[in-house]
């Protein structure tokens, strides 16, 4: 799993790059990948509307939605399996008799 850096740290790194320091030098000085800095810079351009793409807020909402969909799919699978087990046993969850 990728390492998460605090937002404040990301902001300071991007400020150093914006001030004219070379990405490679900042990466070496701080012990992070230069590709990480390029990714952060690209996302910043997207967030500020300078490049097309999904903003950070949209990405986090999408991640949360996908997580919720996985949870619901898991719940549906459990319910389907329990229904199958009840059918195999011949038992109705309501007692099997109608008034």
ABEGO torsion letter per residue (X at the ends): XBBBBBAAAAAAAAAAAAAGBBAAAAAAAAGBBAAAAAAAAAAAAAAAGABBEBBAAAAAAAAAAAAAAAAAAAAAAAAAAAAAAAAAAGBBAAGGBBX
